[in-house]
Amino acid sequence: MSEFLSLVPPAKARELYLKKIIEVLELSTETMPTVDSIGRVAAKDITAPHPLPAFTRATVDGYAVRAEDTYGASESLPAYFKVVGEVKMGQPATINLLPMQAALIYTGGMLPADANAVVMIEHTQKISADEIEIYKSVSAWENTILEGEEIQSGECVVTQGQSIRAVEMGGLLALGITQVEVYRKPRVGILSSGDEVVSPYQAILPGQVRDVNSYTLSALVKACGGDPLPFGIIADDENKLREALHHLSSQCDMILITAGSSVSARDYTARVIQEQGSPGVLVHGLNTRPGKPTILALCGKIPIIGLPGNPLSAYVIATHLVKPVIFTLQGMRKFPFPNLRTARVTLNLSSQAGREDWIPAKLISTDEGWLAEPIFGKSNMILALARADGLICIPEDNTGISAHEIVTVELLDN
């Protein structure tokens, strides 16, 4: 396979790839403590076992009253109420209110059965130990939150395929749900290849480069909810790649390979991937820069992605193609929205029609708004991304962007 099968638009390639993966996807689940579930994906709908709040309660400090008894009350003509008790926090309200009676209550306290509103304490004046003046009328259920107003018993709290955030975790715990069933984390094997690639923990000789991709990709996989399994570095050898893929296939749900996907006489990566199972290579070549030589394959039930060896190229493609696959392998139905910001580009940017270009850019805050300053560099310069805040996209149907034009910057993850 010595040349690209075709150059496919990235969006079309992503749609095709995810569709094929979903067709063969088999998800497994596990049950875990709710407090540890942030970032995990719910494996089934989770419903409320009881209403929340479980009782009607006050939202301010004040006096529980019958709202109709306060109608017409004002500073010039206050209404007089007899205080018949105090609602204790954390205890049921047992007080029964008669007309023109009130009960002292605090924020979160249970409203007495005969009360239907709370007058804020700021709108009252104590006359004696058991009598107050009310200077402002309240409407029915004012300054209260009703039983089940937040959620009704049996109502869905978290839907299947939804990623659990801190707010969902808190809501589940408020309902007494302390265990949740979630999809297992996908195990993502990461393999770097190249005779010139060595560990970042050793001194390099002339002609050698340190392995960057294993670490940046592992971080990206982990940030997306996956479990990275770095395999290490192998030499440019077809048989070694075949052996590594065979080993990873037995313990991973997805495999990432960097290097070996460029068009050259030594490009055997696509051929070896094709041997791993059908349907095999689905896309070999994207009309994008950086990342043109990307390989997208599905071997049996295992997605295998061949990424360019150049760190900047590998990371940009991983951001747009690896991420959605990891989300899919977790059973996620709705992917997180990319973090976008509009800005005025500071320079003219040229592009080739029919090719999607991604350009690192630094964001600069000014009194007139954000500026996007392009950072130019070769595709092997990972520090171009390190200096950048995000990426500017030049769509395939565009031949460039003029200076001072408004662009959308896709912010890089931290």
N, C-alpha and C positions, 0 to 999 in steps of 0.2 A: 504494500500500500504506500507507494512512493509519492503520491500527490493528494491534495485535498479532494474528497469526494464532491464537495460543493461548498460554497460559502452561504451560510444561512443567516438571516437577520437574528440578532440575539433574542428578541421578544418571541419570534416564531419558534426558535430552537427551544426556548424555555417552556413554551406552551406544549410543544410536541413531547418534550422529555418528561415533564410532570404527568402528562396524560398517560404515557406508557408506564411510568412508575406506579401510578395509582391503580392501573389495571391488574398489577400483580402483587400489590401491597398487602402484607399480612402483619398486623400489629399485635403485639403482646402487651399485657398490662401488669401493674403491680399496685399494691395498696401501701400507702405511706402516711405518716403523720401530717396533718394539715399544716402545721407550723413549718414543715420542711418542703412544702409543695410549691413555693414560689418559682416561677419559670417552667413548671411542668404543665402538661396538657391533660385536661380532664378526659377520661376514657368513657364517661357516660354523663347524661344530664344529672345534676345534683339539685334536688328540690328541698324546699323548706319544710322541716318536720313540724313547725308551729309558726304562728304569725310573729312578725317583728315590727314594732315592739309587741311584747306579749300582753301588754296592758296599756290603757290610755294613760299618758303621763304628762306632767308639766314640762314646759320648755324654758320657764323663767322662775325666779324666786318671787313669791307673791301669795295671793289668797285664792283658793278654789271657791268658786261661787256658781250660782245659777245665773247665766248670762242675762236672762230676761229681767232679773231683779236690778240690774245696773243701768237699764235703759234710761236715758235722760240725765244721768249723773254728770256733773261738770264741776269746775272749780268754784263757780258761783252758787251752785246748788248741789252739794255732795249728797251721796246716798249713805245711810248709816247701816252698818252690818254688825251683828253679834258674832264674835269669834268663839266657836264651840269646840275647838281642838286643833291639834297639829298632826299632820301626816308625817310619820317617821320614815326616814329613808331606809329602803331595803325591807320594808314591812308592808303588808296589805293595808289598804285604806278601809277602816271599819266605821268611819264617821258617816252619819246620815244627816244631810243638810235639809233644813226646812227653809221656807222663804225668808229672805233677808238674813241668812246665816252664811258664815264663811269659815274656812279652815286654812290655817297657815300651811303652806306647801313649798317645797324647794325644787329646783331644777332636777328633773328625773323622777320626782316622786309620783306615786300612783294616785290618779284622780279619784276622789270619792264617787260612789255610784250615782249620787243625785246631782253632782256638779257637771257642768259642761263648758267651763271656761276658767281662765286664771287671770286675775288682775295683777299687773306688775306691782311690786311693792313700792316702786317710785310714785305710783298713782294713788297711794293711800296715806292716811295719817292716823296714827294710833291715838284714840281718845282716852281709853282706860285699859285695864288689863284684859277686858273681854269685849271691847268695842272699837271699831275703826270707821273712818270716813273714806269713801271712794270718790275720787275726783274725775274719773274717766270711765265711760261705759265700755263694755267689751261685747263682741258678737259671739255667737255660739261656736265653741271649740277654738276660740282665740287663745294663743299661747299654750297650745297643747299639741301633742302628736297622738293620733288615734291608734288603737290596737290594730295591727296589720297594715298600717298606713305605708310602712316601708316595704313590706312584703307579706303576702298572704300565705297561709299554710298550703303546701302543695305546689306553690309557684316555683318556677325554675330559677335558681340562683346562679349557677354556672352551667353553660351548655357544653355538650360533648364537642371536643375539638378546640375548646377555648383555653388559652394560656392563662394560668393562674398568677395574678399579680398580688401585691401586698394588700390591695383593697379587697380583692376577692377572698384572700385568706382571712382577713379580719371579719368579713361578712359571714363566712362559714363558721368561724369560731363563735361569733355572736349567736349563731343558731345551734351551738353545741355539736357541730359536725367536726370531730377531731381526727377522722381518718378519711382519706379520699383515694379513689382508684384513678390512676394516671397511666398514660402510655409510657413504656420503657424508653429510656434514652437511646437513640441510635448510636451504635459503635462505629466510628469512622476511622478506618485505617489510612495512614498518611505515609507516603513513600517518596523519598527524594532519590533521584538518580543522576549520575554524571561522574566521569573519571576525575573531574576537577573539583568536585564538591567534598568538603571536609567539615568536621564538627566545628562549631564556633568556639569550643573550649580548647582548641589546639592552635599552635602557631601555624601560619600558612607559609607555603613555599611559593616561589614565583610560578604563576600559572594556575594557582589554586584559589578557590573562593569558599567562604564559609557558608554553611547551610543556614539560610534564612527562612525558607518556605515551611519547613517542618514546624517551626515555632510560631510563625504568624498564622498559619492555617490551623494549628492546634488551638490557638487563642480564639480564632474566629469560630471554630466548631464548638468550643466550650461556651462562648457567648451566645450562640444560637440554641443552646440546650442539648448539644450532642456530647458524646464521650469520645475524645480523641485518643487514638491508639497509634502513636508514632512508631513506624517500623524501623526507621533509620535510613542510612544511605547505601545504595548499591551502585556498583560500577556500570558503565555502559556495556551491558552484556545481555543479549536476548534471553539466554537461558536463566540468568540470575533474575531477570524481571519475571519470567514465567514461574520460577520457583516462588518468588515473593508473592505474586498474585495468588498462587495456589494456597500459600500459607494464610494470607489475609482473608481470602474468601471463606475460609472455614470458621472465622471468628468475628467477622465484621458485617455490618449492614450496608456499608458504603465504603468505597475506596477512592482516595485522591492520589494521583501520581503527578509529580512535577518533573519537567524536562522530558525529552524524548518525543515531543509532539511536533517539532518543527519539520518542515519539508526538507529532507536531506537523505543522502544514501544510508545514513545510520538510523533512519526513523523506522523502527520496527514496533514501536509502542502500540499503534493501532492494530497491527497484525496480531500481536500477542493478546491484546484485549479481546479481539474478535474470537480468539480460540476459547475464551473462558465460558462461553455459552450464548445462546440466542436470546433475544434478537441481535445482540452484539452492538457494534458501532452504529449509532443512529445519526450522529452529526460529526463530521470531521472538517472543521473550518467555519469560523464565524466572520461575517463582514463587519468587524469591529477592530478598533485600535485603542488600547493594546488588547491582545488576546486572540488574534486571528487563528493560530493553530490549535485551538481548544478541541478536545475530543469528548463527546458525550456518548456513553454506552450503557446498556442495560444487559447484564449477563445473568440469565436466570432471573432472580429477584434482587440482584445486587447492582445498584448504580455505580458505575466506574467513570470518573472524570479525569481526563488527561489535561493537566494545566501546563501552560508555558513555564519554562524554568526561570525566566526572568521574574524577580520578586514583585515588581510593580504590576506586571501583567497578570501574574498568578493571583495577586490579591484583588485586583479590580474584577477579574472574572469570577473569583470566589464570592465576592460581594453580591454579584447579580445572578449567579447560577448555582453556586454551592449552597448558599443560604436557603433558597426556597426548597431545595431538595431535602435539607436537614429538617426544615419545618414540616414538610410533607411526611417524612419518615417518623415524625412524632405524632402524627394524626392531627396536626393543626389544620383547621378549616379556613381560618382567616389569618393571613400573614401580617406581621407588624408593618405599619406604614413607614416608608423611609422618611428620615428627618430631612426636610427640605427648607431652603431659605432662598429668597430672591435677592439679587444683587446686580449691580452694574459692572460689566466686565471692563477692565482697564485697558485692554489691548485688543487689536484685531486678531481673530483666530481663524485660520484657514482649515478647510477639510476637503475630503474627496467625496464627491457625490456618490451615493450608494453605500457609504461606509459610516458606521456609527463611531464617533470619537469620544473618548473620555479623557479629560484634561484635569490634573490636580490643580487646585487653586487655594490661595490663602484669602481669608475674609478679613476685611479692614472696616472697622466701624467709623463712620463720619457723621457730621451733623445732618447731612443730606441723605443718609441711609448707608447700606452696606455696599462695599466695593469687593469685587472678586478679582484677585490678581493671579493670573495663570502662573504656574510653576512648570517650567519646561525641563525635560530631562529624558534620557534614554529609558527604555522599559526595564532595564536591570537596576535602576536607581531607586531602591526602597526609601531612601532618605527624602526623595521628592514627595512621597506620601507622608513621611514623618513631619515635613514642614507644612503640609497642606491641612486645611480644615475640611475640605470636601472635594467633590468632582463635578466639573461642568460637562454636560452631555451636549454634543453637537449631533442632532439626528441625522439618519442616513440620507434624508431628502434635502439636506442643507449643505451648501458649499462653504459655509463659514459664518462667523459672528462678527459684527462690527464693534469697534470700541464704543463704550458707553451704552451698549445695548443691554436691556434687562435679560438676565439669564436665571435659571434655576440651579442652585448648587445642592447636590446631594451630600449631606454631611457625613463624614466618616465616623464610624463607631469609636468610642473611647477604648 
